[in-house]
Amino acid sequence: MCVAIPLKIEEINGNDAVGTRDGVRREIRLDFIRDPKLGEYVIVHAGFAIERIDETSALEAIALANEIENISLTEE
């Protein structure tokens, strides 16, 4: 199963970028995002930013993902 995740754009170098979530840095591509800006949140799938997302929605999605990850860890 593939999951798209929200990341905050921290660095931009052309179409290459670094996005973060909870301090974890991931290299991403910005080919599908017009005029990306530092500090914006994007939905990332398979290493590509596919859509902008507002900060409130991004933080809610991150909180839900963290909750699901914590539930999974406690059930093992």
Backbone bond lengths (Angstrom), bond angles and torsions (degrees), N, CA, C in turn:
res aa  C-N    CA-C-N  psi(-1)  N-CA   C-N-CA  omega(-1)  CA-C   N-CA-C  phi
1 M - - - 1.446 - - 1.523 108.91 -
2 C 1.305 116.27 136.19 1.459 121.66 177.71 1.523 109.44 -104.33
3 V 1.296 115.06 140.27 1.457 120.60 -178.75 1.522 109.02 -127.76
4 A 1.319 116.61 135.82 1.462 121.21 173.50 1.523 107.69 -91.34
5 I 1.337 116.31 138.72 1.456 120.63 -176.71 1.520 110.61 -126.85
6 P 1.324 117.41 148.35 1.463 119.63 174.96 1.524 110.97 -81.40
7 L 1.319 115.31 135.35 1.458 122.05 175.10 1.522 108.68 -131.81
8 K 1.317 115.79 150.40 1.460 121.81 176.19 1.529 108.01 -95.31
9 I 1.335 116.61 129.49 1.460 120.86 -179.95 1.527 109.03 -72.83
10 E 1.338 115.70 120.10 1.463 121.79 -178.51 1.521 112.58 -108.18
11 E 1.330 117.51 -30.73 1.462 122.38 -179.72 1.524 108.18 -141.08
12 I 1.334 116.47 144.43 1.460 121.56 176.74 1.521 108.38 -133.86
13 N 1.327 115.54 131.68 1.457 122.32 175.21 1.528 106.71 -139.72
14 G 1.336 116.66 88.17 1.462 120.68 -174.31 1.521 109.30 68.43
15 N 1.336 116.72 -125.35 1.466 120.62 176.91 1.524 112.63 -92.51
16 D 1.337 116.88 -2.27 1.457 121.08 174.70 1.524 108.63 -91.34
17 A 1.315 116.24 145.42 1.456 119.72 -179.77 1.520 109.73 -152.93
18 V 1.322 114.42 170.26 1.456 121.82 171.89 1.522 106.56 -121.86
19 G 1.332 114.96 128.43 1.452 121.12 175.62 1.514 109.10 -116.69
20 T 1.334 116.16 153.38 1.463 119.78 -179.70 1.519 111.55 -128.70
21 R 1.309 113.19 152.53 1.462 122.34 169.87 1.515 106.43 -146.47
22 D 1.304 116.68 121.57 1.470 122.02 179.06 1.526 111.70 53.23
23 G 1.330 116.58 39.45 1.451 121.02 177.26 1.517 115.42 81.67
24 V 1.313 117.88 -5.59 1.465 121.37 178.46 1.524 108.42 -89.97
25 R 1.325 115.82 126.39 1.461 121.97 -177.66 1.527 109.82 -97.11
26 R 1.325 115.03 136.71 1.468 120.31 177.89 1.517 109.00 -133.79
27 E 1.321 115.57 138.62 1.452 119.78 173.63 1.511 108.50 -77.59
28 I 1.326 116.02 133.12 1.465 120.80 -179.32 1.525 109.37 -135.40
29 R 1.320 115.33 164.41 1.462 122.52 175.91 1.528 108.17 -110.47
30 L 1.329 115.29 145.16 1.467 121.78 -176.87 1.529 112.67 -113.59
31 D 1.325 117.86 21.61 1.464 121.72 -175.86 1.532 113.59 -55.15
32 F 1.314 117.84 -31.03 1.467 121.18 -174.43 1.528 113.62 -98.43
33 I 1.316 117.54 2.00 1.466 121.72 -178.26 1.532 108.80 -109.14
34 R 1.308 116.04 118.15 1.465 119.98 178.79 1.521 109.69 -79.63
35 D 1.324 116.50 128.81 1.460 124.32 175.25 1.541 112.40 52.59
36 P 1.336 117.43 59.24 1.473 119.99 179.63 1.528 111.09 -66.94
37 K 1.319 115.81 150.19 1.464 122.33 -178.83 1.532 109.85 -127.14
38 L 1.325 115.16 146.94 1.461 119.99 173.62 1.531 109.22 -59.32
39 G 1.326 116.34 140.28 1.454 121.27 177.80 1.515 114.41 90.13
40 E 1.329 117.90 -12.43 1.463 120.34 177.87 1.527 109.82 -75.98
41 Y 1.323 115.05 153.50 1.454 121.25 173.75 1.518 108.71 -100.22
42 V 1.331 115.08 140.27 1.456 121.42 177.23 1.516 109.00 -133.81
43 I 1.324 115.33 152.61 1.456 121.11 172.83 1.524 106.72 -87.44
44 V 1.332 117.03 128.70 1.458 121.96 -176.36 1.528 109.54 -116.67
45 H 1.328 114.67 130.78 1.457 121.58 176.72 1.523 107.95 -134.39
46 A 1.313 116.96 127.12 1.465 123.02 178.65 1.530 111.58 55.06
47 G 1.334 115.97 34.66 1.451 120.56 176.72 1.514 115.89 85.81
48 F 1.332 117.37 -2.60 1.457 121.88 180.00 1.523 110.69 -111.82
49 A 1.327 116.40 131.71 1.465 120.79 171.36 1.527 106.12 -72.04
50 I 1.317 116.51 122.68 1.464 119.80 -175.06 1.519 113.30 -110.40
51 E 1.330 117.12 -13.89 1.468 119.67 -177.80 1.520 109.91 -165.73
52 R 1.332 116.52 144.58 1.467 120.87 170.54 1.523 108.38 -75.34
53 I 1.332 115.29 153.84 1.455 120.86 175.89 1.525 107.01 -142.63
54 D 1.324 116.79 141.71 1.465 118.65 -179.41 1.528 109.42 -71.59
55 E 1.329 114.84 157.36 1.470 120.83 -173.84 1.528 112.57 -59.12
56 T 1.317 117.91 -41.81 1.469 120.58 -179.12 1.517 111.22 -60.55
57 S 1.328 116.79 -47.60 1.469 120.98 178.96 1.522 111.18 -64.22
58 A 1.332 116.33 -40.00 1.466 120.26 -179.99 1.527 110.57 -63.12
59 L 1.322 116.68 -45.97 1.466 119.83 -178.38 1.529 111.33 -66.51
60 E 1.329 117.68 -35.58 1.465 120.78 175.66 1.523 110.57 -64.16
61 A 1.335 117.11 -44.41 1.464 121.29 179.86 1.527 110.90 -64.03
62 I 1.323 116.55 -40.74 1.465 120.70 178.60 1.523 110.58 -64.28
63 A 1.325 117.24 -42.53 1.464 120.94 178.60 1.533 110.93 -62.16
64 L 1.327 116.91 -42.08 1.465 120.38 178.10 1.526 111.17 -64.95
65 A 1.325 117.14 -42.45 1.463 120.85 178.66 1.527 110.25 -61.71
66 N 1.323 116.49 -42.87 1.472 120.30 178.32 1.527 110.87 -62.76
67 E 1.324 116.54 -40.21 1.466 120.42 178.99 1.525 110.64 -62.99
68 I 1.322 116.85 -44.51 1.469 120.98 179.45 1.521 110.25 -64.30
69 E 1.324 117.52 -42.67 1.460 120.67 178.45 1.522 111.00 -62.26
70 N 1.334 117.87 -40.35 1.467 121.02 179.58 1.516 111.56 -67.23
71 I 1.325 117.75 -37.57 1.473 120.75 176.58 1.515 109.83 -63.91
72 S 1.328 116.59 -44.51 1.468 120.49 179.65 1.514 111.66 -60.92
73 L 1.321 117.11 -40.09 1.451 120.47 -178.86 1.520 112.44 -68.12
74 T 1.326 117.87 -35.27 1.465 120.40 -178.32 1.521 112.01 -77.01
75 E 1.320 117.38 -19.59 1.475 120.24 -179.53 1.511 112.67 -86.25
76 E 1.316 118.07 -9.23 1.476 120.02 -178.07 1.498 111.63 -79.97
